[in-house]
Amino acid sequence: MPTGSLAGQVALVTGAGRGIGREIAIGLAAEGMAVGLVGRNHTTLVETLRQCVRHGARGVAVTADVTRPGAVREAVRAVERDLGPVDLLVNNAGQVDREEVPVWETDPSQWWKVVETNLRGPYNLLRSVLPGMVERGRGRVVNLNSGFALRPDGHYTAYATSKGALLQLSDNIADSLAEHHVVVLDISPGAVQTEMTAGMPMFQDMKAWGSIPYMVAVTVDAARGRFDALHGRFIHAGRDNLEQLVGRAEEIREADARTLRLRPYGEDDPMG
């Protein structure tokens, strides 16, 4: 496991005002990273920043809606102006369907807002941050994904669709990023208790929540390069044996595993 210091490196975390994003930002700050905090609520961002500064970290809080390209460009400029080039991008900002209803009963505006936040948001950040990473020939991206990306769910169609699309986006850019030594990973924290998940009816009776501190530790390890060999792949922090996963990275790449693929129905399937 890489144990190199993260001191002097810069992380940009979206959705950093609350939930997992807040804890990841504080965890990275505790490891010596400067942190750029992006979110829609200035008050909660400033509170996260206070916690980061207590660890002696440099930081900046920038209010921006990740679905707005212009706002994202300005936010990235502000972070890089005050802290320096971004070494680690954590795409954490996300939304979920407001109600557990079939698609024909959903609110069209809210459905699309979920997709915009969960897919267009990461794209906007990638579009603004990747040029610098590519030019420098280094960088890492962690997309907070979900097990919903891998299975159909008729009650959370916007969330599941957007997370599946995010995983596909990472897969599509992985090869071109590898040429420039930039790593992208999609990591699912599993069912952890946040304001968002606690409000989902399916988790109403949830007793055994996943560990947010563990997800923070996994993100720190990703920043250190522990999972670089799994570039472009899906990691489920809540279920995977990460040591085993890293040890089988070559096998995973050769099998083209941990990505979204069409499964052939047999050897004679023309799409196989």
C-alpha positions in Angstrom: 0.0 0.0 0.0 1.4 3.4 -0.9 2.3 5.4 2.1 3.7 8.5 0.5 2.8 11.9 2.0 0.0 13.9 0.5 1.3 17.1 2.0 1.5 19.9 -0.6 -1.0 18.3 -2.9 -4.4 19.8 -3.8 -7.8 18.2 -3.7 -11.0 19.6 -5.1 -14.1 18.1 -3.5 -17.7 18.8 -4.7 -20.7 18.5 -2.4 -18.2 19.3 0.4 -20.7 21.1 2.7 -22.2 18.0 4.1 -22.4 14.2 4.2 -19.6 12.1 2.7 -18.1 15.1 0.8 -17.6 17.0 4.0 -15.9 14.0 5.8 -13.7 13.2 2.7 -12.5 16.8 2.6 -11.7 16.8 6.3 -10.0 13.5 6.0 -7.8 14.7 3.1 -7.0 17.9 5.0 -5.9 15.7 8.0 -3.4 14.0 5.6 -1.9 17.3 4.6 -3.7 18.1 1.4 -4.9 21.6 0.6 -8.6 21.4 -0.1 -10.9 23.2 -2.5 -14.4 22.9 -1.3 -17.3 23.4 -3.8 -21.0 23.3 -3.1 -24.2 25.3 -3.3 -24.4 26.3 0.4 -21.8 28.8 1.5 -22.6 28.4 5.2 -22.0 24.6 5.3 -18.9 25.0 3.1 -17.4 27.5 5.5 -18.0 25.1 8.4 -16.2 22.3 6.6 -13.4 24.7 5.8 -13.1 25.5 9.5 -12.7 21.8 10.3 -10.1 21.4 7.6 -8.1 24.4 8.8 -8.0 22.9 12.3 -5.7 20.2 10.8 -3.4 22.9 9.6 -4.5 22.6 6.0 -4.9 25.4 3.5 -8.3 25.6 1.9 -10.8 27.6 0.0 -14.6 27.4 -0.1 -16.3 28.3 -3.4 -20.1 28.4 -3.9 -21.1 26.9 -7.2 -23.8 24.8 -8.8 -22.0 21.9 -10.5 -24.6 21.7 -13.2 -23.6 25.1 -14.5 -20.5 25.0 -16.7 -19.6 28.7 -16.2 -19.9 28.5 -12.4 -17.7 25.3 -12.4 -15.0 27.0 -14.6 -14.9 29.9 -12.2 -14.8 27.6 -9.1 -11.9 25.6 -10.6 -10.0 28.9 -11.4 -10.5 30.1 -7.8 -9.3 26.9 -6.3 -6.2 26.7 -8.5 -5.5 30.4 -8.1 -5.5 30.1 -4.3 -4.2 26.6 -3.8 -2.4 25.5 -7.0 -3.1 22.8 -9.6 -5.6 20.1 -8.7 -4.0 16.7 -8.0 -7.2 15.0 -6.9 -10.7 15.6 -8.1 -13.5 14.0 -6.0 -16.8 14.2 -7.8 -19.1 13.7 -4.8 -22.1 16.1 -5.3 -25.2 14.2 -6.0 -29.0 14.0 -5.8 -31.5 11.2 -5.6 -35.1 10.8 -6.7 -37.4 12.6 -4.3 -40.0 9.7 -4.3 -40.0 6.0 -4.8 -42.4 5.9 -7.8 -42.3 4.4 -11.3 -41.0 6.6 -14.0 -44.4 7.6 -15.4 -45.3 9.1 -12.0 -42.1 11.1 -11.5 -41.8 14.9 -11.5 -40.0 15.6 -14.9 -38.1 18.6 -13.6 -36.8 16.8 -10.5 -36.0 13.7 -12.4 -33.8 15.6 -14.9 -32.2 17.6 -12.1 -31.0 14.4 -10.5 -29.4 13.3 -13.9 -27.9 16.8 -14.4 -26.3 16.8 -10.9 -25.0 13.2 -11.0 -23.8 13.2 -14.6 -23.5 16.7 -16.0 -21.9 17.9 -12.8 -19.0 15.4 -12.9 -18.6 16.1 -16.6 -18.4 19.9 -16.0 -15.7 19.3 -13.4 -13.8 16.9 -15.6 -13.9 19.3 -18.5 -12.4 22.1 -16.3 -9.9 20.0 -14.3 -8.6 17.4 -16.8 -6.8 19.8 -19.2 -4.4 20.8 -16.4 -3.9 17.2 -15.3 -3.2 16.0 -18.9 -0.8 18.9 -19.5 1.1 18.0 -16.3 1.0 14.3 -17.0 -0.5 13.3 -13.6 -3.6 13.4 -11.6 -6.4 11.3 -10.1 -10.2 11.4 -10.2 -12.5 9.7 -7.8 -16.2 9.6 -8.9 -18.5 8.7 -6.0 -20.7 6.1 -7.6 -23.3 3.6 -6.4 -24.4 0.0 -6.6 -27.5 1.4 -8.3 -25.3 1.9 -11.4 -25.1 -1.9 -11.8 -28.6 -3.0 -11.4 -32.1 -1.8 -12.5 -34.3 -0.1 -9.9 -37.8 0.9 -10.9 -38.2 3.3 -8.0 -35.0 5.3 -8.4 -34.8 5.6 -12.2 -33.1 9.0 -12.3 -30.4 8.1 -9.8 -29.7 4.6 -11.2 -29.6 5.9 -14.8 -27.3 8.8 -13.9 -24.9 6.6 -11.9 -24.8 4.0 -14.7 -24.0 6.8 -17.1 -21.3 8.1 -14.9 -19.7 4.7 -14.8 -19.9 4.5 -18.6 -18.3 8.0 -18.8 -15.3 6.9 -16.8 -14.9 3.8 -18.9 -15.0 5.9 -22.1 -12.3 8.2 -21.0 -10.0 5.7 -19.2 -7.9 4.8 -22.2 -7.2 8.3 -23.3 -6.4 9.4 -19.8 -4.0 6.5 -19.3 -1.8 7.9 -22.0 -1.3 11.0 -19.8 -0.9 9.1 -16.5 -4.2 10.3 -15.2 -6.3 7.8 -13.2 -10.0 7.7 -12.9 -11.9 5.4 -10.5 -15.6 5.0 -9.6 -16.0 4.1 -6.0 -19.2 3.2 -4.2 -19.3 3.8 -0.5 -22.3 1.4 -0.1 -25.2 2.4 2.1 -23.8 5.0 4.5 -26.0 7.2 6.6 -26.2 10.7 5.3 -29.0 13.2 5.0 -29.7 12.0 1.5 -29.8 8.2 2.2 -31.6 8.6 5.5 -34.5 10.2 3.6 -34.8 7.3 1.1 -37.8 5.1 2.0 -35.9 2.0 1.1 -33.5 2.7 4.0 -36.2 3.5 6.5 -35.5 0.5 8.6 -31.8 0.3 8.0 -29.8 -0.8 11.0 -26.4 -1.8 9.8 -25.1 1.3 7.9 -21.8 1.3 6.2 -18.8 3.2 7.6 -18.2 6.8 6.4 -14.7 6.8 8.0 -13.9 3.7 6.0 -14.9 5.5 2.8 -12.7 8.4 3.8 -9.8 6.1 4.3 -10.4 4.5 0.9 -10.4 7.9 -0.7 -7.2 8.8 1.0 -5.7 5.5 -0.3 -6.9 6.4 -3.8 -5.2 9.8 -3.5 -2.0 7.9 -2.6 -2.2 5.7 -5.6 -3.2 2.4 -4.0 -5.8 1.7 -6.6 -4.1 3.1 -9.7 -3.9 -0.4 -11.2 -7.7 -0.5 -11.2 -7.8 2.6 -13.4 -11.2 2.9 -15.1 -12.9 0.3 -12.9 -15.7 0.1 -10.3 -14.8 -0.4 -6.7 -17.4 -1.1 -4.0 -15.8 0.0 -0.8 -18.7 -1.4 1.2 -18.3 -4.9 -0.1 -15.0 -5.5 -1.8 -11.9 -7.0 -0.3 -9.7 -4.2 -1.5 -6.4 -6.0 -0.9 -7.7 -8.9 -3.1 -9.0 -6.5 -5.7 -5.7 -4.8 -6.0 -3.9 -8.1 -6.2 -6.1 -9.2 -9.0 -5.9 -6.0 -11.0 -4.1 -7.5 -14.0 -6.6 -10.3 -14.2 -9.5 -7.7 -13.9 -8.0 -5.7 -16.8 -7.5 -8.8 -19.0 -11.1 -9.9 -18.4 -12.4 -6.4 -19.0 -14.2 -6.8 -15.6 -15.6 -4.2 -13.3 -17.1 -2.1 -16.2 -20.5 -2.0 -17.8 -20.7 -4.5 -20.7 -23.4 -6.2 -22.7 -23.5 -9.9 -21.7 -23.8 -12.2 -24.7 -26.5 -14.8 -24.5 -24.2 -17.4 -25.9 -21.2 -18.1 -28.2 -23.4 -17.4 -31.3 -24.6 -14.0 -30.0 -23.4 -11.5 -32.8 -23.0 -8.9 -30.1 -20.7 -11.1 -28.0 
